[in-house]
Amino acid sequence: MLFGTLKQLDPDLVGFQEVLADQHDAIVTQMPGDARNDGRRAGEWATVGYRTARLIELAHGDFRLSETSEVLGRKSWDSALTRIGAGVRLRGRTNGREFIYANTHFDHVGTVARQEASNLVARRVAVLAAGAPARLTGDLDLSEDTSACTVLVHPEAADAIRWIDAYRTVHPQRGPTKRTGMRSRAQ
């Protein structure tokens, strides 16, 4: 079903969360990303896929949502699990425009972990973006009423990306479901 959907939709970008090693092998031939527990094969990926016929990779950077983001396999704050993300700087083959695409998976339990993950993502992706437009996808486990979402949309740090909730932009009236779709303001 996954491969049929991807073939039908023909996306330029796709974000995956909770990808295990055998699933990763089946999905990707060229996709940056570390496994969350050991950086190689153990644990899950939160990774990005892009159409190489349309996009050229210029740089990529994986990040761990942790107080010690350089150390693999660490839980931080009040998280239940280790969490990771991936970002890639891409250039369109036809228009030459550069942009960042990032994908992550926030903790489903820890309120502090989601808050700190928001801070970390906003700063880390800003470094990779260096002023270029950016897109963020993932399983953020947030509603728009949380302080962690506020950190993304209205960051206090001057060096952080200020994200726009794309879902709310398209659907300004709040309904019974709360969704978010983040992109940077540098569009």
C-alpha angles and dihedrals in degrees: 000000000000094000092044091052093048091049092049096046095038094201123193089211133029132174124209129195131188092019113166123210097262091046090048091053091051095047106042144051096161114020127127117225146118127229107246100235105042107002091243120056110331121096128001135314129229097193145153132239126198136179106256092198089065104027136048120210112230099172141343136197132188119207137192120222094230144110085246099040093171092061118080125230100016126141114212141193107352097329122144093208140018110270133202145177141194133215131190132190109218137184123207111241093217104035101028092225118148126216142157126244117193130180129186146161119225124205116275096212112032118082091188090045091055091046092050092042088056090052092047095047093047091053099038096048090046089059092050092044096049089190098322120125115270139200125204125197132167149102098294097168088217138128118208091250094067126100089233089062090047089056089058097044098037108020119186094207112092092215095053128100115250105222127207118217099235093191092055090046091057094037106035094170113080114230134180092289122064117208134165133203113183130209129157123260091240092089 
